[in-house]
């Protein structure tokens, strides 16, 4: 029982440290111009959102949120417009590794006239660290997460890091 309590305490402390690190990173690089949605809120209301992956294709192929649509990190209004029939009136969640590239994408989507866009706070790293599932390019569950670079790997606390 003591070991279980210690393990739960360790997980709680680790999650708190990770949240603080990502919080500092997002405050350093983001303008908070796209409203955030937490991984917990997205998980509870998953089927109500269209989820767009704004990372590079090799990152997406390693793993992504189930059902996410890859749009890439470079905003392309024509490409996004081709998805209007899929998006409809549904709110959109954009994500990347931690939430910086996705904010840039979300800003451009808002400027292009899209509404109800949210940036996933902590993005795929926070999603994975919260214990939620990811899938690979074959839609099979995976523990692998592309961490973008050696510098960014420290923000992912769980899963198998891929470069």
N, C-alpha and C positions, 0 to 999 in steps of 0.2 A: 504494500500500500504506500509506503514511504517513497519507493522508487517511482510509482505512478504519479504521486503528487509532485515530486521533483521534476519529472519529465514534463508534466503539464506546466509547471512554473517556468521551465526552460523554454518551452514553446511560446508561452506568453511573453516572456522577456525578448526572445528572438523576434517575434512579430512586432513588438513595440520598437525595437531598434531599427528593424527594416523599414517600418512606417516612418520613423523619424528621418532616416537617411533619404528615402524617396521624397518626403515632404521638403527637405532642404534642397534637394536637387531640382524639384519642380518650381520652388520659389526662386531659385537662381536662374533658371532658363525660361520659364513660362511667364506669360502675361496674364494668365487666368482669364483669357478672353473667350474660351469655350467652357461652358459649365461642366463641372465634373460629375461623374456618377461613380459610386463605389462598386467594388467587385461584389460586395454582398447584395446591394440593391439589384445589380444586373442579374446575379444568379437567381434571385427570388422572382424576377420579372422577365426572365430570359426570352420567352417567346413573344414579348411585346416590342422587341427592338430588332432593327436590322444592324448587323455588326460588320464593320469594315476594318480590315487589317491594312494598316498604312506602312508596313515594313517592306523591305526588299523581298523579292520573290524567294531567294534561298532561305531567308528567315522563316517565311510563311510555310515553305515546304517541310522544314524541320518539324514545326508544330504551330498550331493556331487554335483559337477558340472554336469549339464545334459550330459548324454552320457559318463561320465567318467568310465574308467575301473579300478576296484579295483585290485591292485597288492600287497598291504601291504607294511609295512615299511622295512621289511627284504628283501634285494635284492635276487632274485632267478633267475639265468640265464636261467634255464630250463623253468620256468614259463613264462619268458619274451620271450624266443624263440618260445614258442607255440603261441605267439601273432604275430609273424612275418608276417603271412598271412593277418592279420588285419592291421598291421602297414604299411607294404609295404614300399614305399619311402616317406611316409608322415613324417613331423617333429613331434616330441613328446614333449608334455608339461607334466612335473611332478609337483605335488603340494601336500601340506600337510596342516597344520594349518597356519603357517606363512612363511615357505620356508626353514626351517633348515633340517628336515628329508628328504625333497624332494631333497635337494642338495646332501645329502649323497647317495640317491638312484640314482640320475642322474650321479654322479661320477662313481659309479659301473657299470651302464649301458654303459657309455662311454668306460670304461676299458674293457667291454665285447664285444666291437665292434659296438655298436649302434651309429648312427650318428644323427645329427640334434636334439639334446635334449636341451630343455629349461626349466628353473625353473620359475614357476609363482611367480613373485615378490609379496610378502605379502600373497601369496596362498589364501586359501578359505576365510580367514578373510578379506583381501583386496577386493576379489571378492564380498563378501556380502556387505561390507561397501561401495562399488561403486554402489550398488543398483541392482546388477545382480542376476538372479534367481538361486535357488538351488532346488534340488529334494530329496525326501526321498527314502527309499528302494522300495517303490511302484511306483516310478517315478511321484509322486505327488508334486506339488510346496509346499515348506515349508519355514518357517522363522527360524526354529531351526538350530543351529550350535553347534556341539560338540567342546568345547573350550579346550579340553585336560586336563586342570587342573585349579584350582582356581588362580594359579599364572599367567596363560596365558590369563585369561578372559579379562584382561584390554586392550588387543590388539584388541579385537572385539568391535566395537562401535555400531553396529546395530544387529537386529535379536534377537531371543530367545536363551539364553545361556543354553547349556545342558552339564552335567558332566558325 
